[in-house]
Amino acid sequence: MEHLESTHTTPGEERALRVAAMDPAVHAERVQWMHDYVVSVHERYRGLDGGEPASYIPELAMVEPDHFGISVLTTDGQGNGVGDVGVEFSIQSISKVLVYGLALEALGRERVLERVGVEPSGERFNAIVLDEESNRPFNPMVNAGAIAVSDLVPGATPADRLALVLEVFRRYLGHPVEIDWDVYRSEKSTGNRNRAIAYLMLSKGIIDDRVDETLDLYVAQCSVKVTAADLALIGATLANAGVNPLTGEVALERQYVRDVLSVSLTCGMYDYSGEWAYRVGLPAKSGVGGGIMAVLPGMGGLGVYSPRLDHLGNSARGIAVCEDMSEDLGVHIFAPEDSWLTAYRQIDTPVPSPRGR
């Protein structure tokens, strides 16, 4: 889809103007402080060994369980990374955020809402269940909803549809992406629940009669290789009104960023979504590959990678990191007056200390 140049000033552009007006020594001090803080959080949790990599997809069970990386990127392109931030892994369910945005751009809100709701489901992410009243999947962050969204991806051929999805990934990440075909084959060979979900939706008229094609597209998008640094960039792009802060390219039209972030806040963390909104208070999405992508609207993005999963399918270290960073820095979106980063962004304010540390 052709993107029109935005006439709005993005949060990243506004922050870049403030940074440009800042004394270089003060700016350097703040960058160093953030790096030291991220290092301290990584040190705090690198010994946490609870949980195991996902085993229901055989290829995911083979990853190194103790990989651990934390990456932060602001909307003006200032980044900090600690640990295994360059290690590639499959994006899995975090892809649902990007493809949902693609569908909104291609078809508009109302057309997408006809097929997929926006309510938390109260069910497991791979439950074979639809909303009894509307026959729609509950939301685009559970498998049923994500498969329905993948079915909406336009294109004359399967290759065209996959190319469009990969192009969306490229806009977010600023470089071409690759599919981990070993993960793809492993996930496809064990995807009977997803196949059952798809045929249930076909029977209800939610998806078209191209089930295998749509499931192939869904598995391919979940198998795209990313890093923790990539996840931070996805988060920073969404925080920056859909504009990639490193390339300046529009990854998602501004009008749909709100929709994507709203559903990510309420539905993005599997069965932990309610407690996540309560404790962390940031739009986010996790994946069984071990990644968590979180968005600090107007400020930046956070990417964490650690493949040891808790009983709900979220990265155990990732959850701990995000809970601490939200509390330490006061970035819960419903407590903006308490934000450490609000003070951090001011030109003449001394570098503050995080709360409780």
LINBEL-V548679 format. One record per residue. RES is the residue in one letter. PHI is phi in degrees with one decimal (none if undefined). Layout:
BEGIN
((RES | PHI) (RES | PHI))
END
This chain:
BEGIN
((M | none) (E | -73.8) (H | -104.6) (L | -82.4) (E | -65.7) (S | -69.1) (T | -95.9) (H | -96.8) (T | -81.5) (T | -79.6) (P | -55.7) (G | -66.3) (E | -66.1) (E | -63.2) (R | -69.4) (A | -61.9) (L | -64.5) (R | -66.3) (V | -63.8) (A | -62.1) (A | -84.7) (M | -85.0) (D | -57.7) (P | -54.7) (A | -67.6) (V | -66.6) (H | -61.3) (A | -61.6) (E | -62.6) (R | -70.3) (V | -62.1) (Q | -65.6) (W | -61.9) (M | -63.8) (H | -59.9) (D | -62.1) (Y | -66.2) (V | -63.4) (V | -58.9) (S | -65.7) (V | -68.5) (H | -61.2) (E | -64.0) (R | -61.7) (Y | -118.9) (R | -68.3) (G | -90.5) (L | -71.1) (D | -119.1) (G | -74.3) (G | 87.8) (E | -139.2) (P | -59.7) (A | -56.5) (S | -112.6) (Y | -74.4) (I | -109.7) (P | -51.9) (E | -65.6) (L | -71.2) (A | -69.5) (M | -93.5) (V | -73.6) (E | -70.1) (P | -69.0) (D | -100.1) (H | -59.3) (F | -158.3) (G | -138.3) (I | -127.0) (S | -131.2) (V | -126.6) (L | -138.9) (T | -85.0) (T | -71.2) (D | -102.8) (G | 88.4) (Q | -86.5) (G | -121.6) (N | -138.6) (G | -139.5) (V | -136.1) (G | 84.3) (D | -85.1) (V | -76.7) (G | -102.8) (V | -74.4) (E | -84.3) (F | -152.0) (S | -81.7) (I | -67.8) (Q | 52.9) (S | -69.7) (I | -64.7) (S | -62.0) (K | -60.1) (V | -64.3) (L | -68.6) (V | -74.7) (Y | -61.4) (G | -61.5) (L | -58.4) (A | -64.1) (L | -61.8) (E | -64.8) (A | -72.3) (L | -122.7) (G | 88.7) (R | -59.5) (E | -66.1) (R | -65.0) (V | -68.3) (L | -64.9) (E | -63.6) (R | -101.9) (V | -139.9) (G | -81.1) (V | -134.5) (E | -98.5) (P | -56.3) (S | -90.0) (G | 72.9) (E | -121.6) (R | -61.0) (F | -62.5) (N | -109.6) (A | -65.5) (I | -92.8) (V | -153.0) (L | -124.9) (D | -62.6) (E | -65.7) (E | -82.2) (S | -103.2) (N | 65.7) (R | -89.3) (P | -61.2) (F | -66.1) (N | -160.3) (P | -79.8) (M | -98.8) (V | -91.6) (N | -60.4) (A | -58.8) (G | -64.9) (A | -67.4) (I | -66.0) (A | -63.0) (V | -66.0) (S | -59.9) (D | -63.7) (L | -81.8) (V | -61.2) (P | -77.8) (G | 151.2) (A | -75.5) (T | -135.2) (P | -56.6) (A | -64.7) (D | -64.6) (R | -67.9) (L | -65.0) (A | -61.0) (L | -66.2) (V | -61.6) (L | -67.0) (E | -66.7) (V | -63.2) (F | -56.8) (R | -60.5) (R | -64.5) (Y | -68.0) (L | -99.7) (G | 77.6) (H | -154.9) (P | -61.2) (V | -114.2) (E | -123.9) (I | -94.9) (D | -82.1) (W | -70.5) (D | -66.6) (V | -64.2) (Y | -55.5) (R | -65.3) (S | -65.4) (E | -70.0) (K | -65.6) (S | -72.9) (T | -115.0) (G | -94.4) (N | -67.1) (R | -64.4) (N | -63.5) (R | -65.2) (A | -63.8) (I | -59.7) (A | -63.2) (Y | -70.5) (L | -62.3) (M | -68.4) (L | -61.3) (S | -66.3) (K | -98.6) (G | 76.8) (I | -83.5) (I | -119.8) (D | -81.6) (D | -82.7) (R | -147.6) (V | -57.7) (D | -62.7) (E | -62.7) (T | -67.4) (L | -64.6) (D | -61.3) (L | -64.0) (Y | -61.6) (V | -66.1) (A | -64.0) (Q | -64.8) (C | -72.1) (S | -96.5) (V | -64.2) (K | -85.8) (V | -138.4) (T | -126.5) (A | -61.0) (A | -63.3) (D | -62.0) (L | -63.8) (A | -62.1) (L | -69.7) (I | -59.9) (G | -61.8) (A | -66.4) (T | -64.7) (L | -67.0) (A | -65.6) (N | -98.9) (A | 61.1) (G | 88.6) (V | -101.8) (N | -61.7) (P | -71.4) (L | -93.8) (T | -107.9) (G | 78.7) (E | -83.5) (V | -77.4) (A | -94.9) (L | -147.8) (E | -58.2) (R | -51.5) (Q | -65.1) (Y | -101.1) (V | -61.1) (R | -56.9) (D | -62.7) (V | -63.7) (L | -69.3) (S | -61.5) (V | -70.0) (S | -64.1) (L | -66.4) (T | -88.5) (C | -134.5) (G | -83.3) (M | -119.2) (Y | 55.1) (D | -77.7) (Y | -98.2) (S | -60.2) (G | -65.4) (E | -68.0) (W | -59.3) (A | -60.6) (Y | -72.4) (R | -89.3) (V | -101.0) (G | 68.7) (L | -132.6) (P | -58.1) (A | -159.8) (K | -146.4) (S | -110.8) (G | -142.5) (V | -72.6) (G | -73.6) (G | 109.5) (G | -95.6) (I | -133.5) (M | -115.6) (A | -124.7) (V | -119.7) (L | -103.4) (P | -53.5) (G | 78.9) (M | -118.6) (G | 169.6) (G | -130.0) (L | -127.8) (G | -124.3) (V | -126.8) (Y | -127.5) (S | -159.8) (P | -78.2) (R | -72.8) (L | -100.3) (D | -82.8) (H | -69.4) (L | -98.3) (G | 95.0) (N | -99.4) (S | -60.7) (A | -63.8) (R | -65.8) (G | -60.7) (I | -61.5) (A | -61.2) (V | -60.6) (C | -67.4) (E | -62.3) (D | -66.6) (M | -65.7) (S | -62.9) (E | -71.5) (D | -61.4) (L | -97.2) (G | 62.1) (V | -103.7) (H | -55.3) (I | -66.8) (F | -96.0) (A | -134.1) (P | -64.3) (E | -69.8) (D | -100.3) (S | -76.6) (W | -61.1) (L | -70.5) (T | -61.4) (A | -69.5) (Y | -59.6) (R | -80.1) (Q | -75.6) (I | -66.7) (D | -102.2) (T | -86.1) (P | -58.6) (V | -61.6) (P | -82.1) (S | -99.0) (P | -65.8) (R | -71.8) (G | 78.6) (R | -127.8))
END
